[in-house]
Amino acid sequence: MPTILGQNQYGKAENRVVKITRDGATHHIKDLNVSVSLSGDMDEVHYSGSNANVLPTDTTKNTVYAFAKEHGIESAEQFGIHLARHFVTSQEPIHRARIRIEEYAWERIEASDATSQSSGADEAKHSFVRKGQETRLTQITYDGSSWEVVSGLKDLVVMNSTNSEFWGYVKDKYTTLKEAYDRILATEVSGRWRFNWTDDEQRMPDWEKSYEQVKKHMLQAFAETYSLSLQQTLYQMGSRIIDNRSEIDEVRFSLPNKHHFLVDLEPFGLKNDNEVYYAADRPYGLIEATILRDGCEARIPVDLTGL
C-alpha cells in the first residue's frame, strides 16, 4: 500500500545562549534556551535524501548566537520574532518557523554596603544569583504573513495557608476524603497566554511589561480569592489577566493540587490545630482549563507539555 509524507519539521533544539550587556561597570544578563523548528518544501529530503532545500540545523544554531550579537535580546518574544522572520524570509523552501524559548531569570547579589569602598559594592554590579521562582516561556510561530505569540511560565509554586475550603462534593462508597473548611491551597502554576498581535501592521505589545503585569494579576487573583475549589481560583486567575491585559485573548492553566494533609498527632497526646501538615508530592489532583475573551476561539493546545 503506498504511503505519503505527513506533517514534518526539523531544526535545532535547546540552543543555550547567554547575552551580557555591559552598561559601563553595570552588567545585564539574558539567559535563554532557544529551540528552532522549520517546515515547508521538505518532501524530497524524506523521499530521496536530497538536501537541496535543507538549511543545516548547525546553521540555525549559529544564527541564534549571531542574532544575540546583531540584534541583542530585548525580550524573549522580540528575539524569537527576529529569528522566525529571518528563517521564513531568507529561505524560499521554508514556509513556517516556530521558535520556542525558555528564559531563566537572574537577579543581582546585594552588596553588604553599597556606599562602601569595598570590592563587594563593585561586585554587585556584575554578580548575580539565579532566580528560583519560575521559568519564563514563549513560542513564536510565523508563516510569512501572520504571527502567533504564546507566552507563559512554569514551575511557579504558590500557597495560601488559609481562605480555602473543599466540601459539598459527590460522595460514593469509595470516598474517604473528609470535608475541609480551612485548608492549605498550594499549586505549581503552568500557564500560557496568547496575544492578539498577529501581523506587522498592529502595534507590538511591550513584551517585558506584559509579562510582569500578567504575573502580577495572576498572583493577586490567587491571593485574593477566597477559594471553595482550585477550579474557582484558576478561573479567577485567568479572568483577572483577560480583564486587565487587552493584548491577551486566551489563557490556559495546568494546576496540580499540591495536597497538604493534617498529621494525626493524637497518638502523641497532641492536638493539631491546623498547624502541622504532611506535604504529599503524589498522587495529586490536576486542574486544567482555558479562559477566553468573549468572542475569541481557543488555540492554545489542551496539553501544555509540548508547548
Summary of the structure (lengths in Angstrom):
residues: 307
radius of gyration: 23.9
end to end distance: 34.4
largest distance: 79.0
contacts: 843
relative contact order: 0.10
helix: 25%
strand: 34%
